[in-house]
Amino acid sequence: MADYGKRLAEYRRSIGLTGLKLAERLGITSGTLSQYESGGSFPRPDKLEVLARMGLNLNWLLTGDGAMKVGEESISADSIQQQVRDIQERLLRLELDRAGERAEALEVDHRRR
């Protein structure tokens, strides 16, 4: 999942922006952008919307599938919002899966004691 950070950095470089310049466009600190690019945290929905409006294909960001960039003609507010909702749903499922795995590990550990 942290590959999204590598893809975000790749996109940033492809559009010729420094980390500081992209952070300014997103309204975040360069430290927060560094967290995104290292996979330490994921951009909030409002930041994903800004990235999509800049031409980043959110499906590519999350999965690596498809083209990195989308043409401006194919960007609509509705499609961006749907993409953000889809990503939020995928992230929630991933978090729930991870929580279930942690719970199972704790149960196994508890049984061993």
C-alpha positions in Angstrom: 0.0 0.0 0.0 2.9 2.4 0.7 3.7 2.3 -3.0 1.2 5.2 -3.3 3.9 7.4 -1.7 6.4 6.4 -4.4 3.8 7.1 -7.1 3.0 10.5 -5.6 6.7 11.4 -5.6 7.0 10.2 -9.2 4.0 12.3 -10.2 5.4 15.4 -8.5 8.7 15.0 -10.3 6.9 14.4 -13.6 5.1 17.8 -13.3 8.4 19.5 -12.4 7.5 20.5 -8.8 9.7 20.5 -5.8 8.3 19.0 -2.6 8.0 22.5 -1.2 6.0 23.8 -4.3 3.6 20.8 -4.2 3.2 21.2 -0.5 2.3 24.9 -1.0 -0.3 23.9 -3.7 -1.8 21.4 -1.3 -1.8 23.8 1.6 0.3 21.5 3.7 3.8 21.5 5.2 6.7 19.9 3.3 7.0 17.5 6.3 3.4 16.4 5.7 4.2 15.8 2.0 7.3 13.9 3.0 5.0 11.7 5.2 2.7 11.1 2.1 5.7 10.3 -0.1 7.2 7.9 2.4 3.9 6.1 2.9 3.7 7.2 6.5 0.3 8.8 6.0 -2.3 9.1 3.3 -3.6 12.4 1.9 -7.0 13.5 3.2 -9.9 13.7 0.7 -9.6 17.4 0.2 -5.9 17.0 -0.7 -6.8 14.1 -3.1 -9.3 16.5 -4.8 -6.5 19.1 -5.4 -4.2 16.4 -6.8 -7.0 15.2 -9.1 -7.7 18.7 -10.3 -3.9 19.0 -11.1 -4.3 16.0 -13.4 -3.3 13.1 -11.2 -5.2 9.9 -11.9 -6.3 8.8 -8.4 -6.7 5.2 -9.4 -3.1 5.2 -10.6 -2.0 6.8 -7.3 -3.7 4.0 -5.2 -3.2 1.0 -7.4 -0.6 1.8 -10.0 -3.2 0.8 -12.7 -3.8 3.0 -15.7 -2.1 6.2 -16.7 -0.5 8.5 -14.2 -2.2 11.6 -15.6 -5.7 12.3 -16.8 -6.6 14.9 -19.4 -8.3 18.0 -18.2 -11.3 17.3 -20.4 -12.0 14.1 -18.4 -11.9 15.7 -15.0 -15.3 16.6 -13.5 -16.2 17.4 -10.0 -18.4 14.3 -9.8 -15.8 11.9 -11.1 -13.2 13.3 -8.6 -15.6 13.0 -5.7 -16.5 9.4 -6.7 -12.8 8.5 -7.0 -12.1 10.0 -3.5 -15.1 8.0 -2.1 -13.8 4.9 -3.7 -10.3 5.4 -2.2 -11.8 6.1 1.2 -13.8 2.9 1.0 -10.7 0.9 0.0 -8.6 2.4 2.8 -11.3 1.6 5.3 -11.4 -2.0 4.2 -7.7 -2.2 4.5 -7.7 -0.7 8.0 -10.4 -3.2 9.0 -8.4 -6.1 7.6 -5.4 -4.9 9.5 -7.3 -4.6 12.7 -8.7 -8.1 12.3 -5.2 -9.4 11.8 -3.9 -7.7 14.9 -6.9 -9.0 16.9 -6.1 -12.6 15.7 -2.4 -12.2 16.6 -3.4 -10.9 20.1 -5.7 -13.8 20.6 -3.1 -16.3 19.6 -0.6 -14.6 21.9 -3.1 -14.7 24.7 -3.7 -18.4 24.2 0.0 -19.2 24.4 0.2 -17.6 27.9 
